[in-house]
Amino acid sequence: MRILSGIQPSGVLHLGNYFGMMRRMIEYQERGELFCFIVNLHALTSVFDAESLRRNTVDAAVDFLALGLDPDRSYFWVQSDLPEHAELSWYLSNFTPVGLLQRAHSYKDKVEKGLPANAGLFNYPVLMAADILLFRSDVVPVGRDQKQHVEMARDIAIRFNNTYGEVLKVPEVEVKEDVATVPGIDGRKMSKSYNNVIEIFGDRESLENKVMSFVTDSTPVEKPKDPDSCSLFALYRLFAEPDAVTAMAQRYRAGGLKYSDVKQELIELIWDFFTPYRQQREELASDIGRVIDILRLGAKKARRVAAETMDAVREAVGVRYSR
């Protein structure tokens, strides 16, 4: 089974990235043939500083490798190292109705949040479709907010195949219902766009400051509290062992619990959770040349697979005019 997913280097990677996508991708190495890449072309819709994009791209690679992505057991590369992504996107754009793009929830949401309403953002789903279809993916695991984009990729592939035959493989979308929404420090979904994130590999002082600033309600200390409606508890349960989660829930309901005590425990849990990976990250960060070599080798591996699809696509649409 061929599994594909990508992550945007639009900022420092955070706990929402880890639980929403990164951990799942690392686990998928055990289930099938994993294609995992850093989608820096997509990031151009929101990152307009060249140095930031370069730095974030390398940092994302370092984080992924430190957390357990094995380049020998997967395909791991940077999107811009394969021009086939953009080429296939152009071919697919000719089979993408404007109305389909106008219905994209993500486009509307991002424009409402202040991103420029440019053609790149509008055509984002077509480039994502190219990413998916380029490698003949069997399964594309996504969060619920990305489900529509994969469905659009399927629709575009079917339209293309209706014209040229069964050239493109139509993948299945896998929405993980059991993936928890990771709350940010303001209680909303953790997201760079909300500026409410806790970085995976932030320093100890930053972690303490962010966790201690986590927004909670004004329930008095002596009163019982509802753990199921508390975003702080929702983050706590992602890191604590089941017995500890049960015990903490009982402390909430019994009354007498200080939110500051929960925050102190959470700081230790998060710090200890990533401690085994921190040394590996430091080693990788001290040898960026090694990281670049891994990405370049991954791009070569991925390009060999992409070439099979592009040969068939170019032949089908007729841009290959000599034989």
GUMARLUM-360173 format. One line per 8 residues: number of its first residue (from 1); their letters; for each residue x, y, z of C-alpha. Coordinates in steps of 0.1 Angstrom, whole numbers. Layout:
BEGIN
NUM> a> X/Y/Z  ... $
end
This chain:
BEGIN
1> mrilsgiq> 0/0/0  14/34/-10  7/62/15  13/99/8  13/130/29  31/163/31  37/191/56  40/229/50 $
9> psgvlhlg> 72/246/63  52/278/70  66/281/105  82/263/134  66/229/137  44/225/168  24/200/189  -6/202/165 $
17> nyfgmmrr> 17/192/136  31/163/156  -2/148/167  -21/157/136  3/144/110  39/137/119  34/109/144  9/92/120 $
25> mieyqerg> 34/94/91  61/78/112  38/50/122  28/45/86  63/33/79  52/0/95  21/-3/73  32/4/37 $
33> elfcfivn> 53/24/13  54/59/27  59/90/5  64/120/28  75/154/17  79/190/27  55/211/6  75/243/2 $
41> lhaltsvf> 57/253/-30  24/253/-11  40/274/16  45/302/-9  9/311/-5  16/324/30  54/328/34  68/357/15 $
49> daeslrrn> 102/359/32  128/338/13  151/333/43  122/322/65  111/296/39  146/283/35  151/280/72  117/265/79 $
57> tvdaavdf> 122/239/51  154/226/66  141/228/102  111/207/92  133/181/77  155/180/109  124/177/131  109/149/111 $
65> lalgldpd> 142/129/110  148/134/147  113/122/155  118/89/137  112/92/100  136/68/84  147/78/49  158/43/42 $
73> rsyfwvqs> 123/30/47  104/58/31  106/85/4  114/118/20  121/149/-1  113/186/-6  86/194/-31  105/220/-51 $
81> dlpehael> 133/195/-59  108/178/-83  96/201/-111  72/173/-120  49/186/-92  44/219/-110  43/204/-144  15/179/-136 $
89> swylsnft> -4/207/-118  -6/226/-151  -19/196/-170  -45/190/-143  -56/227/-142  -71/222/-177  -95/196/-161  -104/216/-131 $
97> pvgllqra> -136/236/-133  -134/271/-118  -166/263/-98  -148/234/-81  -121/257/-69  -146/283/-58  -163/258/-35  -130/251/-16 $
105> hsykdkve> -135/258/21  -98/263/27  -96/291/2  -125/310/17  -112/305/53  -77/317/44  -89/348/26  -111/356/56 $
113> kglpanag> -80/353/78  -62/379/57  -41/359/32  -40/376/-3  -67/363/-26  -42/354/-54  -41/327/-81  -17/306/-61 $
121> lfnypvlm> -40/303/-31  -70/298/-54  -52/270/-74  -38/254/-42  -60/223/-46  -47/216/-81  -11/215/-69  -22/193/-41 $
129> aadillfr> -39/170/-66  -7/169/-86  12/159/-54  -12/131/-48  -16/118/-83  21/121/-93  30/91/-71  0/68/-78 $
137> sdvvpvgr> -10/69/-41  -33/43/-28  -42/62/4  -40/98/14  -45/102/52  -57/137/61  -75/156/88  -111/165/83 $
145> dqkqhvem> -102/200/72  -82/186/42  -107/159/32  -123/182/6  -90/187/-12  -84/150/-16  -120/146/-29  -112/173/-54 $
153> ardiairf> -80/155/-65  -101/124/-71  -126/144/-91  -98/159/-112  -83/126/-118  -116/111/-130  -121/140/-154  -86/135/-168 $
161> nntygevl> -91/98/-172  -125/103/-189  -106/121/-216  -74/101/-219  -81/67/-204  -70/52/-171  -38/71/-169  -40/84/-133 $
169> kvpevevk> -47/63/-102  -77/75/-82  -67/73/-45  -87/67/-14  -90/93/13  -85/83/49  -98/106/75  -86/96/110 $
177> edvatvpg> -116/102/132  -96/93/163  -71/121/158  -76/146/186  -78/183/179  -48/198/197  -58/229/216  -36/260/215 $
185> idgrkmsk> -27/282/244  -58/303/238  -82/273/237  -87/273/199  -72/247/176  -34/250/177  -24/268/145  4/291/134 $
193> synnviei> -23/314/120  -36/319/155  -2/324/170  -11/300/198  13/272/193  37/252/215  68/242/195  79/206/195 $
201> fgdresle> 115/214/202  113/248/219  136/255/248  125/249/284  118/285/292  96/289/261  77/258/270  71/270/306 $
209> nkvmsfvt> 60/304/295  35/291/269  20/264/291  16/287/321  -1/312/298  -27/286/287  -62/301/290  -85/285/315 $
217> dstpvekp> -119/294/329  -126/313/362  -140/284/382  -129/288/418  -102/264/431  -125/248/456  -153/241/430  -155/209/409 $
225> kdpdscsl> -144/213/373  -154/196/341  -123/179/325  -142/172/293  -148/209/285  -112/220/295  -87/225/267  -58/222/292 $
233> falyrlfa> -70/188/301  -74/179/264  -37/187/259  -28/168/292  -44/136/280  -23/135/249  9/131/269  -1/114/302 $
241> epdavtam> -5/76/307  -42/64/309  -40/59/346  -27/94/351  -54/108/329  -81/90/349  -66/103/382  -64/138/368 $
249> aqryragg> -101/137/357  -110/127/392  -91/156/407  -110/179/384  -143/166/395  -135/165/432  -127/202/435  -97/218/451 $
257> lkysdvkq> -76/216/419  -55/245/408  -51/249/371  -15/260/378  -8/226/392  -21/209/360  1/233/340  32/224/360 $
265> elieliwd> 26/187/355  20/193/318  53/211/314  71/181/327  51/156/306  58/175/274  95/181/282  100/144/291 $
273> fftpyrqq> 80/132/261  104/148/235  136/144/255  146/111/237  144/130/204  160/162/215  196/148/214  190/133/179 $
281> reelasdi> 178/167/167  208/185/181  231/160/162  212/165/130  212/203/134  249/203/138  254/186/105  230/202/80 $
289> grvidilr> 250/189/51  240/154/61  203/165/62  206/181/27  221/149/14  192/129/28  167/152/11  185/151/-22 $
297> lgakkarr> 187/113/-22  150/112/-13  142/135/-42  161/112/-66  142/82/-53  109/100/-56  117/113/-90  121/78/-104 $
305> vaaetmda> 86/70/-93  72/104/-106  89/98/-140  66/68/-146  35/89/-141  48/118/-161  58/96/-191  22/83/-192 $
313> vreavgvr> 7/118/-188  29/135/-214  21/107/-239  -16/109/-231  -20/147/-236  2/149/-266  30/172/-254  55/145/-264 $
321> ysr> 54/152/-301  84/131/-313  88/94/-309 $
end
